[in-house]
């Protein structure tokens, strides 16, 4: 009988600011990054996943005016999840955001949760506080064992 894995694979996207990457590194769990640059002139290969994972993503935009959801999910994350072979492995989502976004705070996680029918596990400010790291690390390991 296979043994349960103590921690999930984290698939994450981080922009040039590196906020999401810093948070994921602090968790110390297996992780793979969705490439920053895409398209025909990119030297980065698209990420392909073949095992269950939890997605960690920033939320873009400030939620101002019409179309609050438009642009909230990074294009690279959309492209990654539009690949059915990747999408079938998602088990949950963690989102980062900025409380200055108001109602749009961590909206990318809500959108992905709804569209992929997975739980929105955690919301955190930018790259997370030490408390966020402890809370997510402990909670994620407990939740993963139940999967």
N, CA, C and O atoms as a GROMACS GRO file, in nm:
protein
  588
    1UNK      N    1   0.085  -0.118   0.000
    1UNK     CA    2   0.000   0.000   0.000
    1UNK      C    3   0.089   0.124   0.000
    1UNK      O    4   0.180   0.134   0.082
    2UNK      N    5   0.064   0.222  -0.093
    2UNK     CA    6   0.149   0.340  -0.099
    2UNK      C    7   0.134   0.425   0.028
    2UNK      O    8   0.026   0.432   0.086
    3UNK      N    9   0.242   0.488   0.069
    3UNK     CA   10   0.237   0.574   0.185
    3UNK      C   11   0.193   0.713   0.143
    3UNK      O   12   0.222   0.759   0.032
    4UNK      N   13   0.122   0.780   0.233
    4UNK     CA   14   0.074   0.915   0.204
    4UNK      C   15   0.192   1.012   0.206
    4UNK      O   16   0.283   1.002   0.289
    5UNK      N   17   0.190   1.106   0.114
    5UNK     CA   18   0.292   1.209   0.108
    5UNK      C   19   0.257   1.315   0.212
    5UNK      O   20   0.142   1.359   0.220
    6UNK      N   21   0.355   1.355   0.293
    6UNK     CA   22   0.330   1.448   0.404
    6UNK      C   23   0.293   1.589   0.357
    6UNK      O   24   0.220   1.660   0.425
    7UNK      N   25   0.343   1.628   0.242
    7UNK     CA   26   0.316   1.764   0.193
    7UNK      C   27   0.286   1.758   0.044
    7UNK      O   28   0.342   1.676  -0.028
    8UNK      N   29   0.198   1.846  -0.001
    8UNK     CA   30   0.166   1.848  -0.143
    8UNK      C   31   0.275   1.914  -0.225
    8UNK      O   32   0.359   1.987  -0.173
    9UNK      N   33   0.272   1.887  -0.354
    9UNK     CA   34   0.350   1.963  -0.448
    9UNK      C   35   0.283   2.100  -0.459
    9UNK      O   36   0.162   2.109  -0.475
   10UNK      N   37   0.362   2.205  -0.450
   10UNK     CA   38   0.310   2.340  -0.470
   10UNK      C   39   0.352   2.385  -0.610
   10UNK      O   40   0.470   2.384  -0.645
   11UNK      N   41   0.253   2.423  -0.688
   11UNK     CA   42   0.279   2.482  -0.819
   11UNK      C   43   0.246   2.629  -0.800
   11UNK      O   44   0.137   2.664  -0.754
   12UNK      N   45   0.341   2.716  -0.834
   12UNK     CA   46   0.318   2.858  -0.807
   12UNK      C   47   0.361   2.945  -0.923
   12UNK      O   48   0.444   2.908  -1.006
   13UNK      N   49   0.301   3.063  -0.925
   13UNK     CA   50   0.345   3.166  -1.018
   13UNK      C   51   0.390   3.285  -0.935
   13UNK      O   52   0.325   3.322  -0.838
   14UNK      N   53   0.501   3.343  -0.974
   14UNK     CA   54   0.553   3.461  -0.907
   14UNK      C   55   0.602   3.556  -1.014
   14UNK      O   56   0.674   3.517  -1.106
   15UNK      N   57   0.564   3.682  -1.000
   15UNK     CA   58   0.608   3.784  -1.096
   15UNK      C   59   0.751   3.825  -1.064
   15UNK      O   60   0.817   3.765  -0.980
   16UNK      N   61   0.798   3.927  -1.131
   16UNK     CA   62   0.933   3.977  -1.111
   16UNK      C   63   0.955   4.022  -0.966
   16UNK      O   64   1.067   4.014  -0.915
   17UNK      N   65   0.849   4.069  -0.899
   17UNK     CA   66   0.862   4.114  -0.759
   17UNK      C   67   0.908   4.000  -0.668
   17UNK      O   68   0.974   4.024  -0.567
   18UNK      N   69   0.875   3.877  -0.704
   18UNK     CA   70   0.918   3.761  -0.626
   18UNK      C   71   0.843   3.737  -0.497
   18UNK      O   72   0.884   3.652  -0.419
   19UNK      N   73   0.735   3.810  -0.471
   19UNK     CA   74   0.661   3.793  -0.345
   19UNK      C   75   0.612   3.650  -0.324
   19UNK      O   76   0.634   3.592  -0.218
   20UNK      N   77   0.546   3.594  -0.423
   20UNK     CA   78   0.492   3.458  -0.410
   20UNK      C   79   0.605   3.357  -0.397
   20UNK      O   80   0.593   3.263  -0.319
   21UNK      N   81   0.712   3.375  -0.471
   21UNK     CA   82   0.826   3.283  -0.463
   21UNK      C   83   0.885   3.284  -0.322
   21UNK      O   84   0.920   3.178  -0.270
   22UNK      N   85   0.898   3.402  -0.260
   22UNK     CA   86   0.952   3.410  -0.124
   22UNK      C   87   0.863   3.335  -0.026
   22UNK      O   88   0.913   3.266   0.063
   23UNK      N   89   0.731   3.348  -0.042
   23UNK     CA   90   0.640   3.277   0.048
   23UNK      C   91   0.655   3.126   0.032
   23UNK      O   92   0.666   3.054   0.131
   24UNK      N   93   0.656   3.078  -0.092
   24UNK     CA   94   0.667   2.935  -0.119
   24UNK      C   95   0.799   2.880  -0.064
   24UNK      O   96   0.802   2.772  -0.005
   25UNK      N   97   0.907   2.954  -0.081
   25UNK     CA   98   1.037   2.910  -0.030
   25UNK      C   99   1.032   2.893   0.122
   25UNK      O  100   1.090   2.798   0.175
   26UNK      N  101   0.964   2.983   0.192
   26UNK     CA  102   0.954   2.975   0.338
   26UNK      C  103   0.879   2.850   0.382
   26UNK      O  104   0.903   2.800   0.492
   27UNK      N  105   0.788   2.799   0.300
   27UNK     CA  106   0.712   2.679   0.335
   27UNK      C  107   0.799   2.554   0.333
   27UNK      O  108   0.772   2.459   0.406
   28UNK      N  109   0.902   2.553   0.251
   28UNK     CA  110   0.994   2.440   0.245
   28UNK      C  111   0.932   2.311   0.192
   28UNK      O  112   0.975   2.202   0.229
   29UNK      N  113   0.832   2.323   0.108
   29UNK     CA  114   0.765   2.206   0.049
   29UNK      C  115   0.811   2.190  -0.096
   29UNK      O  116   0.863   2.285  -0.155
   30UNK      N  117   0.792   2.071  -0.153
   30UNK     CA  118   0.827   2.054  -0.294
   30UNK      C  119   0.750   2.156  -0.378
   30UNK      O  120   0.630   2.174  -0.358
   31UNK      N  121   0.818   2.220  -0.471
   31UNK     CA  122   0.752   2.326  -0.548
   31UNK      C  123   0.808   2.333  -0.690
   31UNK      O  124   0.924   2.302  -0.716
   32UNK      N  125   0.720   2.375  -0.781
   32UNK     CA  126   0.757   2.399  -0.921
   32UNK      C  127   0.694   2.531  -0.964
   32UNK      O  128   0.578   2.558  -0.934
   33UNK      N  129   0.771   2.610  -1.034
   33UNK     CA  130   0.727   2.744  -1.073
   33UNK      C  131   0.672   2.746  -1.216
   33UNK      O  132   0.732   2.690  -1.307
   34UNK      N  133   0.559   2.811  -1.233
   34UNK     CA  134   0.505   2.839  -1.366
   34UNK      C  135   0.594   2.947  -1.426
   34UNK      O  136   0.616   3.050  -1.362
   35UNK      N  137   0.646   2.928  -1.547
   35UNK     CA  138   0.739   3.026  -1.606
   35UNK      C  139   0.680   3.166  -1.615
   35UNK      O  140   0.560   3.185  -1.641
   36UNK      N  141   0.767   3.263  -1.594
   36UNK     CA  142   0.727   3.403  -1.601
   36UNK      C  143   0.704   3.445  -1.746
   36UNK      O  144   0.608   3.517  -1.776
   37UNK      N  145   0.792   3.402  -1.834
   37UNK     CA  146   0.784   3.442  -1.974
   37UNK      C  147   0.727   3.328  -2.058
   37UNK      O  148   0.766   3.212  -2.043
   38UNK      N  149   0.634   3.365  -2.146
   38UNK     CA  150   0.569   3.267  -2.233
   38UNK      C  151   0.581   3.315  -2.376
   38UNK      O  152   0.623   3.427  -2.403
   39UNK      N  153   0.544   3.229  -2.466
   39UNK     CA  154   0.538   3.270  -2.605
   39UNK      C  155   0.652   3.216  -2.688
   39UNK      O  156   0.742   3.149  -2.637
   40UNK      N  157   0.647   3.245  -2.816
   40UNK     CA  158   0.742   3.185  -2.911
   40UNK      C  159   0.887   3.230  -2.889
   40UNK      O  160   0.979   3.159  -2.931
   41UNK      N  161   0.909   3.344  -2.826
   41UNK     CA  162   1.045   3.394  -2.808
   41UNK      C  163   1.102   3.361  -2.669
   41UNK      O  164   1.214   3.400  -2.637
   42UNK      N  165   1.024   3.291  -2.588
   42UNK     CA  166   1.069   3.256  -2.454
   42UNK      C  167   1.163   3.137  -2.458
   42UNK      O  168   1.145   3.046  -2.539
   43UNK      N  169   1.262   3.138  -2.371
   43UNK     CA  170   1.352   3.024  -2.360
   43UNK      C  171   1.304   2.927  -2.252
   43UNK      O  172   1.362   2.819  -2.236
   44UNK      N  173   1.199   2.965  -2.178
   44UNK     CA  174   1.146   2.880  -2.072
   44UNK      C  175   1.044   2.782  -2.129
   44UNK      O  176   0.959   2.818  -2.210
   45UNK      N  177   1.054   2.657  -2.086
   45UNK     CA  178   0.959   2.555  -2.128
   45UNK      C  179   0.830   2.569  -2.046
   45UNK      O  180   0.837   2.601  -1.927
   46UNK      N  181   0.714   2.545  -2.107
   46UNK     CA  182   0.589   2.546  -2.030
   46UNK      C  183   0.595   2.437  -1.922
   46UNK      O  184   0.652   2.330  -1.944
   47UNK      N  185   0.537   2.465  -1.808
   47UNK     CA  186   0.534   2.368  -1.699
   47UNK      C  187   0.428   2.263  -1.726
   47UNK      O  188   0.314   2.295  -1.760
   48UNK      N  189   0.466   2.137  -1.711
   48UNK     CA  190   0.373   2.024  -1.722
   48UNK      C  191   0.377   1.951  -1.588
   48UNK      O  192   0.484   1.923  -1.535
   49UNK      N  193   0.260   1.921  -1.534
   49UNK     CA  194   0.249   1.854  -1.404
   49UNK      C  195   0.176   1.721  -1.424
   49UNK      O  196   0.080   1.712  -1.499
   50UNK      N  197   0.225   1.618  -1.354
   50UNK     CA  198   0.159   1.487  -1.365
   50UNK      C  199   0.134   1.424  -1.229
   50UNK      O  200   0.139   1.302  -1.213
   51UNK      N  201   0.107   1.510  -1.130
   51UNK     CA  202   0.074   1.463  -0.995
   51UNK      C  203  -0.013   1.569  -0.927
   51UNK      O  204  -0.012   1.686  -0.968
   52UNK      N  205  -0.086   1.531  -0.823
   52UNK     CA  206  -0.171   1.628  -0.754
   52UNK      C  207  -0.089   1.744  -0.695
   52UNK      O  208   0.022   1.725  -0.648
   53UNK      N  209  -0.147   1.864  -0.700
   53UNK     CA  210  -0.078   1.983  -0.651
   53UNK      C  211  -0.176   2.084  -0.595
   53UNK      O  212  -0.296   2.079  -0.619
   54UNK      N  213  -0.119   2.176  -0.518
   54UNK     CA  214  -0.191   2.295  -0.471
   54UNK      C  215  -0.128   2.413  -0.543
   54UNK      O  216  -0.006   2.428  -0.545
   55UNK      N  217  -0.212   2.497  -0.602
   55UNK     CA  218  -0.167   2.614  -0.676
   55UNK      C  219  -0.154   2.732  -0.581
   55UNK      O  220  -0.242   2.756  -0.498
   56UNK      N  221  -0.044   2.807  -0.593
   56UNK     CA  222  -0.024   2.931  -0.517
   56UNK      C  223  -0.009   3.042  -0.620
   56UNK      O  224   0.079   3.037  -0.706
   57UNK      N  225  -0.095   3.143  -0.610
   57UNK     CA  226  -0.096   3.249  -0.711
   57UNK      C  227  -0.117   3.386  -0.649
   57UNK      O  228  -0.188   3.400  -0.550
   58UNK      N  229  -0.055   3.488  -0.708
   58UNK     CA  230  -0.088   3.625  -0.668
   58UNK      C  231  -0.217   3.668  -0.736
   58UNK      O  232  -0.263   3.605  -0.832
   59UNK      N  233  -0.275   3.775  -0.686
   59UNK     CA  234  -0.390   3.838  -0.749
   59UNK      C  235  -0.342   3.970  -0.808
   59UNK      O  236  -0.272   4.047  -0.743
   60UNK      N  237  -0.380   3.994  -0.932
   60UNK     CA  238  -0.341   4.119  -0.999
   60UNK      C  239  -0.456   4.218  -0.998
   60UNK      O  240  -0.573   4.179  -0.989
   61UNK      N  241  -0.424   4.344  -1.007
   61UNK     CA  242  -0.524   4.449  -1.021
   61UNK      C  243  -0.572   4.500  -0.887
   61UNK      O  244  -0.555   4.437  -0.783
   62UNK      N  245  -0.634   4.616  -0.893
   62UNK     CA  246  -0.681   4.679  -0.771
   62UNK      C  247  -0.830   4.674  -0.753
   62UNK      O  248  -0.883   4.731  -0.658
   63UNK      N  249  -0.900   4.605  -0.843
   63UNK     CA  250  -1.045   4.593  -0.828
   63UNK      C  251  -1.119   4.722  -0.847
   63UNK      O  252  -1.229   4.739  -0.794
   64UNK      N  253  -1.063   4.814  -0.922
   64UNK     CA  254  -1.127   4.944  -0.943
   64UNK      C  255  -1.223   4.939  -1.061
   64UNK      O  256  -1.192   4.881  -1.165
   65UNK      N  257  -1.337   4.999  -1.044
   65UNK     CA  258  -1.431   5.015  -1.156
   65UNK      C  259  -1.495   4.885  -1.202
   65UNK      O  260  -1.506   4.788  -1.126
   66UNK      N  261  -1.537   4.885  -1.329
   66UNK     CA  262  -1.605   4.770  -1.387
   66UNK      C  263  -1.509   4.655  -1.409
   66UNK      O  264  -1.388   4.675  -1.422
   67UNK      N  265  -1.561   4.535  -1.414
   67UNK     CA  266  -1.482   4.419  -1.449
   67UNK      C  267  -1.376   4.384  -1.346
   67UNK      O  268  -1.261   4.357  -1.382
   68UNK      N  269  -1.414   4.384  -1.219
   68UNK     CA  270  -1.319   4.357  -1.111
   68UNK      C  271  -1.243   4.227  -1.135
   68UNK      O  272  -1.123   4.219  -1.108
   69UNK      N  273  -1.312   4.124  -1.186
   69UNK     CA  274  -1.246   3.994  -1.206
   69UNK      C  275  -1.149   3.996  -1.323
   69UNK      O  276  -1.052   3.921  -1.323
   70UNK      N  277  -1.173   4.080  -1.421
   70UNK     CA  278  -1.088   4.082  -1.539
   70UNK      C  279  -0.945   4.120  -1.500
   70UNK      O  280  -0.922   4.225  -1.440
   71UNK      N  281  -0.851   4.035  -1.536
   71UNK     CA  282  -0.712   4.062  -1.507
   71UNK      C  283  -0.664   4.020  -1.370
   71UNK      O  284  -0.546   4.037  -1.338
   72UNK      N  285  -0.752   3.965  -1.286
   72UNK     CA  286  -0.712   3.925  -1.151
   72UNK      C  287  -0.620   3.804  -1.150
   72UNK      O  288  -0.528   3.797  -1.068
   73UNK      N  289  -0.645   3.709  -1.239
   73UNK     CA  290  -0.563   3.588  -1.247
   73UNK      C  291  -0.452   3.614  -1.348
   73UNK      O  292  -0.479   3.649  -1.463
   74UNK      N  293  -0.325   3.595  -1.308
   74UNK     CA  294  -0.215   3.617  -1.403
   74UNK      C  295  -0.232   3.532  -1.529
   74UNK      O  296  -0.275   3.417  -1.522
   75UNK      N  297  -0.198   3.590  -1.644
   75UNK     CA  298  -0.212   3.521  -1.773
   75UNK      C  299  -0.136   3.389  -1.775
   75UNK      O  300  -0.182   3.292  -1.835
   76UNK      N  301  -0.022   3.384  -1.709
   76UNK     CA  302   0.058   3.262  -1.708
   76UNK      C  303  -0.016   3.149  -1.634
   76UNK      O  304  -0.007   3.033  -1.673
   77UNK      N  305  -0.089   3.185  -1.529
   77UNK     CA  306  -0.167   3.086  -1.454
   77UNK      C  307  -0.284   3.038  -1.538
   77UNK      O  308  -0.315   2.918  -1.540
   78UNK      N  309  -0.348   3.129  -1.608
   78UNK     CA  310  -0.459   3.091  -1.697
   78UNK      C  311  -0.410   2.993  -1.803
   78UNK      O  312  -0.473   2.890  -1.827
   79UNK      N  313  -0.298   3.026  -1.864
   79UNK     CA  314  -0.243   2.938  -1.969
   79UNK      C  315  -0.210   2.800  -1.911
   79UNK      O  316  -0.241   2.698  -1.973
   80UNK      N  317  -0.148   2.796  -1.794
   80UNK     CA  318  -0.113   2.670  -1.728
   80UNK      C  319  -0.240   2.587  -1.702
   80UNK      O  320  -0.242   2.467  -1.729
   81UNK      N  321  -0.344   2.650  -1.648
   81UNK     CA  322  -0.468   2.578  -1.615
   81UNK      C  323  -0.553   2.547  -1.738
   81UNK      O  324  -0.637   2.457  -1.732
   82UNK      N  325  -0.534   2.618  -1.846
   82UNK     CA  326  -0.606   2.586  -1.969
   82UNK      C  327  -0.559   2.455  -2.031
   82UNK      O  328  -0.626   2.400  -2.118
   83UNK      N  329  -0.444   2.406  -1.988
   83UNK     CA  330  -0.394   2.275  -2.030
   83UNK      C  331  -0.463   2.170  -1.943
   83UNK      O  332  -0.435   2.158  -1.824
   84UNK      N  333  -0.552   2.093  -2.004
   84UNK     CA  334  -0.632   1.995  -1.930
   84UNK      C  335  -0.545   1.895  -1.854
   84UNK      O  336  -0.582   1.850  -1.746
   85UNK      N  337  -0.428   1.860  -1.910
   85UNK     CA  338  -0.339   1.766  -1.843
   85UNK      C  339  -0.284   1.824  -1.713
   85UNK      O  340  -0.253   1.749  -1.621
   86UNK      N  341  -0.270   1.955  -1.704
   86UNK     CA  342  -0.229   2.020  -1.578
   86UNK      C  343  -0.349   2.038  -1.486
   86UNK      O  344  -0.342   2.006  -1.367
   87UNK      N  345  -0.458   2.089  -1.541
   87UNK     CA  346  -0.575   2.123  -1.462
   87UNK      C  347  -0.633   2.003  -1.386
   87UNK      O  348  -0.685   2.020  -1.276
   88UNK      N  349  -0.624   1.884  -1.444
   88UNK     CA  350  -0.686   1.768  -1.379
   88UNK      C  351  -0.619   1.734  -1.246
   88UNK      O  352  -0.676   1.659  -1.166
   89UNK      N  353  -0.498   1.786  -1.220
   89UNK     CA  354  -0.424   1.753  -1.098
   89UNK      C  355  -0.441   1.855  -0.985
   89UNK      O  356  -0.395   1.831  -0.873
   90UNK      N  357  -0.506   1.969  -1.012
   90UNK     CA  358  -0.520   2.071  -0.907
   90UNK      C  359  -0.613   2.020  -0.797
   90UNK      O  360  -0.719   1.964  -0.824
   91UNK      N  361  -0.572   2.041  -0.672
   91UNK     CA  362  -0.652   1.995  -0.557
   91UNK      C  363  -0.695   2.108  -0.465
   91UNK      O  364  -0.784   2.091  -0.382
   92UNK      N  365  -0.632   2.223  -0.480
   92UNK     CA  366  -0.666   2.339  -0.397
   92UNK      C  367  -0.588   2.459  -0.446
   92UNK      O  368  -0.498   2.447  -0.529
   93UNK      N  369  -0.623   2.577  -0.393
   93UNK     CA  370  -0.555   2.700  -0.433
   93UNK      C  371  -0.531   2.788  -0.310
   93UNK      O  372  -0.614   2.795  -0.219
   94UNK      N  373  -0.417   2.854  -0.311
   94UNK     CA  374  -0.379   2.954  -0.211
   94UNK      C  375  -0.355   3.082  -0.288
   94UNK      O  376  -0.288   3.080  -0.391
   95UNK      N  377  -0.410   3.193  -0.240
   95UNK     CA  378  -0.390   3.317  -0.314
   95UNK      C  379  -0.329   3.425  -0.226
   95UNK      O  380  -0.354   3.434  -0.106
   96UNK      N  381  -0.248   3.506  -0.290
   96UNK     CA  382  -0.189   3.622  -0.225
   96UNK      C  383  -0.252   3.746  -0.288
   96UNK      O  384  -0.294   3.746  -0.403
   97UNK      N  385  -0.256   3.851  -0.210
   97UNK     CA  386  -0.314   3.974  -0.261
   97UNK      C  387  -0.271   4.091  -0.175
   97UNK      O  388  -0.181   4.080  -0.092
   98UNK      N  389  -0.338   4.201  -0.198
   98UNK     CA  390  -0.309   4.323  -0.125
   98UNK      C  391  -0.442   4.372  -0.068
   98UNK      O  392  -0.538   4.392  -0.142
   99UNK      N  393  -0.448   4.392   0.063
   99UNK     CA  394  -0.574   4.434   0.124
   99UNK      C  395  -0.620   4.569   0.069
   99UNK      O  396  -0.737   4.604   0.082
  100UNK      N  397  -0.530   4.645   0.008
  100UNK     CA  398  -0.569   4.771  -0.057
  100UNK      C  399  -0.663   4.746  -0.174
  100UNK      O  400  -0.729   4.839  -0.222
  101UNK      N  401  -0.669   4.620  -0.222
  101UNK     CA  402  -0.758   4.586  -0.333
  101UNK      C  403  -0.904   4.580  -0.290
  101UNK      O  404  -0.993   4.565  -0.374
  102UNK      N  405  -0.931   4.592  -0.160
  102UNK     CA  406  -1.068   4.588  -0.110
  102UNK      C  407  -1.136   4.456  -0.140
  102UNK      O  408  -1.083   4.350  -0.104
  103UNK      N  409  -1.252   4.460  -0.204
  103UNK     CA  410  -1.328   4.339  -0.235
  103UNK      C  411  -1.253   4.244  -0.328
  103UNK      O  412  -1.285   4.125  -0.335
  104UNK      N  413  -1.155   4.296  -0.399
  104UNK     CA  414  -1.079   4.213  -0.493
  104UNK      C  415  -0.959   4.144  -0.424
  104UNK      O  416  -0.879   4.079  -0.491
  105UNK      N  417  -0.947   4.159  -0.291
  105UNK     CA  418  -0.837   4.096  -0.217
  105UNK      C  419  -0.840   3.944  -0.240
  105UNK      O  420  -0.940   3.879  -0.211
  106UNK      N  421  -0.733   3.891  -0.292
  106UNK     CA  422  -0.717   3.747  -0.320
  106UNK      C  423  -0.823   3.692  -0.415
  106UNK      O  424  -0.857   3.574  -0.409
  107UNK      N  425  -0.875   3.776  -0.500
  107UNK     CA  426  -0.980   3.737  -0.593
  107UNK      C  427  -0.937   3.627  -0.689
  107UNK      O  428  -1.019   3.546  -0.731
  108UNK      N  429  -0.809   3.622  -0.725
  108UNK     CA  430  -0.761   3.517  -0.817
  108UNK      C  431  -0.791   3.379  -0.758
  108UNK      O  432  -0.832   3.289  -0.832
  109UNK      N  433  -0.772   3.362  -0.628
  109UNK     CA  434  -0.801   3.234  -0.564
  109UNK      C  435  -0.949   3.198  -0.570
  109UNK      O  436  -0.984   3.082  -0.591
  110UNK      N  437  -1.035   3.297  -0.553
  110UNK     CA  438  -1.180   3.273  -0.561
  110UNK      C  439  -1.218   3.229  -0.702
  110UNK      O  440  -1.296   3.135  -0.719
  111UNK      N  441  -1.164   3.296  -0.801
  111UNK     CA  442  -1.196   3.264  -0.940
  111UNK      C  443  -1.150   3.123  -0.975
  111UNK      O  444  -1.226   3.044  -1.031
  112UNK      N  445  -1.026   3.090  -0.940
  112UNK     CA  446  -0.972   2.957  -0.971
  112UNK      C  447  -1.047   2.849  -0.894
  112UNK      O  448  -1.077   2.743  -0.949
  113UNK      N  449  -1.079   2.875  -0.768
  113UNK     CA  450  -1.155   2.780  -0.687
  113UNK      C  451  -1.288   2.747  -0.754
  113UNK      O  452  -1.327   2.631  -0.766
  114UNK      N  453  -1.357   2.850  -0.796
  114UNK     CA  454  -1.488   2.833  -0.859
  114UNK      C  455  -1.476   2.760  -0.993
  114UNK      O  456  -1.552   2.667  -1.019
  115UNK      N  457  -1.382   2.801  -1.076
  115UNK     CA  458  -1.371   2.743  -1.210
  115UNK      C  459  -1.317   2.601  -1.209
  115UNK      O  460  -1.354   2.520  -1.295
  116UNK      N  461  -1.230   2.569  -1.114
  116UNK     CA  462  -1.170   2.435  -1.109
  116UNK      C  463  -1.237   2.345  -1.005
  116UNK      O  464  -1.200   2.228  -0.991
  117UNK      N  465  -1.334   2.399  -0.933
  117UNK     CA  466  -1.409   2.323  -0.833
  117UNK      C  467  -1.316   2.260  -0.728
  117UNK      O  468  -1.323   2.141  -0.698
  118UNK      N  469  -1.228   2.345  -0.672
  118UNK     CA  470  -1.136   2.305  -0.566
  118UNK      C  471  -1.147   2.407  -0.453
  118UNK      O  472  -1.191   2.520  -0.476
  119UNK      N  473  -1.106   2.370  -0.331
  119UNK     CA  474  -1.115   2.466  -0.220
  119UNK      C  475  -1.012   2.579  -0.230
  119UNK      O  476  -0.898   2.558  -0.273
  120UNK      N  477  -1.055   2.697  -0.188
  120UNK     CA  478  -0.964   2.812  -0.173
  120UNK      C  479  -0.914   2.802  -0.030
  120UNK      O  480  -0.981   2.845   0.064
  121UNK      N  481  -0.796   2.747  -0.014
  121UNK     CA  482  -0.745   2.707   0.117
  121UNK      C  483  -0.697   2.822   0.205
  121UNK      O  484  -0.727   2.823   0.325
  122UNK      N  485  -0.625   2.917   0.149
  122UNK     CA  486  -0.570   3.027   0.228
  122UNK      C  487  -0.561   3.153   0.145
  122UNK      O  488  -0.548   3.149   0.023
  123UNK      N  489  -0.569   3.266   0.217
  123UNK     CA  490  -0.549   3.398   0.159
  123UNK      C  491  -0.440   3.466   0.241
  123UNK      O  492  -0.440   3.456   0.364
  124UNK      N  493  -0.348   3.534   0.174
  124UNK     CA  494  -0.243   3.602   0.250
  124UNK      C  495  -0.205   3.732   0.184
  124UNK      O  496  -0.221   3.750   0.063
  125UNK      N  497  -0.154   3.823   0.266
  125UNK     CA  498  -0.110   3.954   0.220
  125UNK      C  499   0.028   3.943   0.156
  125UNK      O  500   0.123   3.899   0.221
  126UNK      N  501   0.039   3.983   0.031
  126UNK     CA  502   0.164   3.988  -0.044
  126UNK      C  503   0.248   3.862  -0.028
  126UNK      O  504   0.211   3.759  -0.085
  127UNK      N  505   0.359   3.864   0.046
  127UNK     CA  506   0.442   3.744   0.060
  127UNK      C  507   0.423   3.676   0.194
  127UNK      O  508   0.502   3.589   0.229
  128UNK      N  509   0.322   3.714   0.269
  128UNK     CA  510   0.287   3.644   0.392
  128UNK      C  511   0.373   3.682   0.512
  128UNK      O  512   0.491   3.715   0.499
  129UNK      N  513   0.310   3.676   0.627
  129UNK     CA  514   0.378   3.703   0.754
  129UNK      C  515   0.435   3.571   0.808
  129UNK      O  516   0.400   3.465   0.757
  130UNK      N  517   0.520   3.576   0.909
  130UNK     CA  518   0.565   3.451   0.972
  130UNK      C  519   0.446   3.367   1.022
  130UNK      O  520   0.451   3.244   1.020
  131UNK      N  521   0.341   3.435   1.067
  131UNK     CA  522   0.221   3.363   1.112
  131UNK      C  523   0.153   3.292   0.996
  131UNK      O  524   0.105   3.179   1.011
  132UNK      N  525   0.149   3.357   0.879
  132UNK     CA  526   0.092   3.293   0.760
  132UNK      C  527   0.172   3.170   0.723
  132UNK      O  528   0.114   3.066   0.689
  133UNK      N  529   0.303   3.180   0.728
  133UNK     CA  530   0.388   3.066   0.694
  133UNK      C  531   0.357   2.948   0.786
  133UNK      O  532   0.338   2.836   0.739
  134UNK      N  533   0.352   2.972   0.918
  134UNK     CA  534   0.324   2.865   1.014
  134UNK      C  535   0.184   2.808   0.994
  134UNK      O  536   0.166   2.686   0.994
  135UNK      N  537   0.087   2.895   0.976
  135UNK     CA  538  -0.053   2.853   0.960
  135UNK      C  539  -0.071   2.769   0.834
  135UNK      O  540  -0.134   2.664   0.838
  136UNK      N  541  -0.017   2.816   0.723
  136UNK     CA  542  -0.031   2.745   0.597
  136UNK      C  543   0.047   2.614   0.600
  136UNK      O  544  -0.003   2.510   0.556
  137UNK      N  545   0.168   2.617   0.651
  137UNK     CA  546   0.251   2.496   0.656
  137UNK      C  547   0.183   2.386   0.738
  137UNK      O  548   0.168   2.273   0.691
  138UNK      N  549   0.141   2.419   0.859
  138UNK     CA  550   0.076   2.319   0.945
  138UNK      C  551  -0.057   2.273   0.887
  138UNK      O  552  -0.085   2.154   0.879
  139UNK      N  553  -0.139   2.369   0.848
  139UNK     CA  554  -0.271   2.336   0.798
  139UNK      C  555  -0.268   2.260   0.667
  139UNK      O  556  -0.348   2.168   0.647
  140UNK      N  557  -0.178   2.296   0.579
  140UNK     CA  558  -0.168   2.231   0.449
  140UNK      C  559  -0.125   2.085   0.464
  140UNK      O  560  -0.178   1.996   0.398
  141UNK      N  561  -0.030   2.061   0.551
  141UNK     CA  562   0.015   1.923   0.574
  141UNK      C  563  -0.098   1.837   0.632
  141UNK      O  564  -0.117   1.723   0.591
  142UNK      N  565  -0.173   1.893   0.728
  142UNK     CA  566  -0.287   1.819   0.786
  142UNK      C  567  -0.393   1.794   0.679
  142UNK      O  568  -0.443   1.682   0.667
  143UNK      N  569  -0.428   1.896   0.602
  143UNK     CA  570  -0.532   1.883   0.498
  143UNK      C  571  -0.489   1.783   0.393
  143UNK      O  572  -0.570   1.702   0.348
  144UNK      N  573  -0.362   1.786   0.352
  144UNK     CA  574  -0.312   1.698   0.247
  144UNK      C  575  -0.322   1.552   0.287
  144UNK      O  576  -0.355   1.467   0.204
  145UNK      N  577  -0.295   1.522   0.413
  145UNK     CA  578  -0.303   1.383   0.461
  145UNK      C  579  -0.444   1.328   0.452
  145UNK      O  580  -0.463   1.207   0.443
  146UNK      N  581  -0.543   1.415   0.455
  146UNK     CA  582  -0.684   1.372   0.447
  146UNK      C  583  -0.730   1.349   0.303
  146UNK      O  584  -0.837   1.294   0.280
  147UNK      N  585  -0.649   1.391   0.208
  147UNK     CA  586  -0.689   1.380   0.066
  147UNK      C  587  -0.678   1.239   0.015
  147UNK      O  588  -0.708   1.214  -0.102
   0.00000   0.00000   0.00000
